[in-house]
């Protein structure tokens, strides 16, 4: 009836509707934003290719660490990945969405869950039209009020502080409601009204938080620095300085992980302070896992031991066995380290941020381990190396060939005896090569110096092109000719 009164459907169509099948979900979902349509249409389709079961995963314990949008995002990822947890994940996601105001997301998730599970979803989690209508109406009324208030301030040319405060209230409401693209657009309108350091920093902080919720689609690769003076006003508005620093480092780490720059990600995650409080984006347990795996894929053993110490150890304690894995890796007990990593992987495959990076991270960790294992030896048997790494001999041979071709391991493989033999360096030959290169460079520099001295002695100089002369596109000789003038 409501849709007919708004002119969205005709009365004959209304009579033919069978509301028991919840057709209103599709009508409401048609109003979704571009991002939500993409999630609804492409998300489940992409995830079906790598669906697997993980019966030992404690979903209730895992999801308690998160709030708001990231909680819903992780639940939907698990629902699309793991059939045994699908029903529980969809139900939790729908219940969480009803705590907020994002009616578009709610409609798309209910539609997806009904399409996937059908009647198994249960009556309690079907589309709640009454909640949808009232929440949507309240949101639009409040949003229109805030938008009108901003317009009035701009029209009356009120002081900048009042206009900026109205825009900030509008941004906060959009962000709390889950409409991050709209909030990101409003941030761009604030630049003309900023005149305080805390206001500028506030908008930057909101911007990177929104970018994290939008999968960094609009994130600028910029380092956001903390203002040197942390005033009492900023303390009341943002909390302690250490908490804000930890949040920025964690989000920067997620951005680097998203771009597959694991060395930068490791640097950011290992710098996160234990004062981190960001349940709407990332948990402390995530920082421990992401930081450890990125560091193992980027750092050599000595640097790994140095970086994963101090305050970062507090994060590692939150994940049982993680510190032992790093210790085994540092002590060249690679088999034990890889066994724990293999045990950890099924749970990590249900993590929406790191799951797609697992093959790449595992490969880089194995490559670094092989390179560091072989360094002190002149030769090594492939069979013994395979036992040390817990790999099959054929798989290790392929890895060695790859490392030798890339130059990471300077060796050759005796395929008959299955032995890796290091290339012996000829120090005498290397010394002669270095001496020849330095001699060539010396002769080149000396000739250049003599030429300059000769030009200076004969008062020759190179003059620039006269201003106004066209230097592009013309093939005439006067433009192409170098003008050399000599003083009489």
MONORMO-V824194 format. One record per residue. RES is the residue in one small letter. SS is DSSP state (helix for helix, strand for strand, loop for the rest). Layout:
# MONORMO-V824194
RES & SS
RES & SS
This chain:
# MONORMO-V824194
x & loop
x & helix
x & helix
x & helix
x & helix
x & loop
x & loop
x & loop
x & loop
x & loop
x & helix
x & helix
x & helix
x & helix
x & helix
x & helix
x & loop
x & loop
x & helix
x & helix
x & helix
x & loop
x & loop
x & helix
x & helix
x & helix
x & helix
x & helix
x & helix
x & loop
x & loop
x & loop
x & loop
x & helix
x & helix
x & helix
x & helix
x & helix
x & helix
x & helix
x & helix
x & helix
x & helix
x & helix
x & helix
x & helix
x & helix
x & helix
x & helix
x & helix
x & loop
x & loop
x & loop
x & loop
x & loop
x & loop
x & loop
x & loop
x & helix
x & helix
x & helix
x & helix
x & helix
x & loop
x & loop
x & loop
x & loop
x & helix
x & helix
x & helix
x & helix
x & helix
x & helix
x & helix
x & helix
x & helix
x & helix
x & helix
x & helix
x & helix
x & helix
x & loop
x & helix
x & helix
x & helix
x & helix
x & helix
x & helix
x & helix
x & helix
x & helix
x & helix
x & helix
x & helix
x & helix
x & helix
x & helix
x & loop
x & loop
x & loop
x & loop
x & loop
x & helix
x & helix
x & helix
x & helix
x & helix
x & helix
x & helix
x & helix
x & helix
x & helix
x & helix
x & helix
x & helix
x & helix
x & helix
x & helix
x & helix
x & helix
x & helix
x & loop
x & helix
x & helix
x & helix
x & loop
x & loop
x & loop
x & helix
x & helix
x & helix
x & helix
x & helix
x & helix
x & helix
x & helix
x & helix
x & helix
x & helix
x & helix
x & helix
x & helix
x & helix
x & helix
x & helix
x & helix
x & helix
x & helix
x & helix
x & helix
x & helix
x & helix
x & helix
x & helix
x & helix
x & loop
x & loop
x & loop
x & loop
x & helix
x & helix
x & helix
x & helix
x & helix
x & helix
x & helix
x & helix
x & helix
x & helix
x & helix
x & helix
x & helix
x & helix
x & helix
x & helix
x & helix
x & loop
x & loop
x & loop
x & helix
x & helix
x & helix
x & helix
x & helix
x & helix
x & helix
x & helix
x & helix
x & helix
x & helix
x & helix
x & helix
x & helix
x & loop
x & loop
x & loop
x & helix
x & helix
x & helix
x & helix
x & helix
x & helix
x & helix
x & helix
x & helix
x & helix
x & helix
x & helix
x & helix
x & helix
x & helix
x & helix
x & helix
x & loop
x & loop
x & loop
x & loop
x & loop
x & loop
x & loop
x & loop
x & loop
x & loop
x & loop
x & loop
x & loop
x & loop
x & loop
x & loop
x & loop
x & loop
x & helix
x & helix
x & helix
x & helix
x & helix
x & helix
x & helix
x & loop
x & loop
x & helix
x & helix
x & helix
x & helix
x & helix
x & helix
x & helix
x & helix
x & helix
x & helix
x & helix
x & helix
x & helix
x & helix
x & helix
x & helix
x & helix
x & helix
x & loop
x & loop
x & loop
x & helix
x & helix
x & helix
x & helix
x & helix
x & helix
x & helix
x & helix
x & helix
x & loop
x & loop
x & loop
x & loop
x & loop
x & loop
x & loop
x & loop
x & loop
x & loop
x & loop
x & loop
x & loop
x & helix
x & helix
x & helix
x & helix
x & helix
x & helix
x & helix
x & helix
x & helix
x & helix
x & helix
x & helix
x & helix
x & helix
x & helix
x & loop
x & loop
x & helix
x & helix
x & helix
x & helix
x & helix
x & helix
x & helix
x & loop
x & loop
x & loop
x & loop
x & helix
x & helix
x & helix
x & helix
x & helix
x & helix
x & loop
x & loop
x & loop
x & loop
x & helix
x & helix
x & helix
x & helix
x & helix
x & helix
x & helix
x & helix
x & helix
x & loop
x & loop
x & loop
x & helix
x & helix
x & helix
x & helix
x & helix
x & helix
x & helix
x & helix
x & helix
x & helix
x & helix
x & helix
x & helix
x & helix
x & helix
x & loop
x & loop
x & loop
x & loop
x & loop
x & loop
x & helix
x & helix
x & helix
x & helix
x & helix
x & helix
x & helix
x & helix
x & helix
x & helix
x & helix
x & helix
x & helix
x & helix
x & helix
x & helix
x & helix
x & helix
x & helix
x & helix
x & loop
x & loop
x & loop
x & loop
x & strand
x & strand
x & strand
x & helix
x & helix
x & helix
x & helix
x & helix
x & helix
x & helix
x & helix
x & loop
x & loop
x & loop
x & helix
x & helix
x & helix
x & helix
x & helix
x & helix
x & helix
x & helix
x & helix
x & helix
x & helix
x & helix
x & helix
x & helix
x & loop
x & loop
x & loop
x & loop
x & strand
x & strand
x & strand
x & strand
x & loop
x & loop
x & loop
x & loop
x & strand
x & strand
x & strand
x & strand
x & loop
x & loop
x & loop
x & loop
x & helix
x & helix
x & helix
x & helix
x & helix
x & helix
x & helix
x & helix
x & helix
x & helix
x & helix
x & helix
x & helix
x & helix
x & helix
x & helix
x & helix
x & helix
x & helix
x & helix
x & helix
x & helix
x & helix
x & helix
x & helix
x & helix
x & helix
x & helix
x & helix
x & helix
x & helix
x & loop
x & loop
x & strand
x & strand
x & strand
x & loop
x & loop
x & loop
x & loop
x & loop
x & loop
x & loop
x & loop
x & loop
x & loop
x & loop
x & loop
x & loop
x & loop
x & helix
x & helix
x & helix
x & helix
x & loop
x & loop
x & loop
x & strand
x & strand
x & strand
x & loop
x & loop
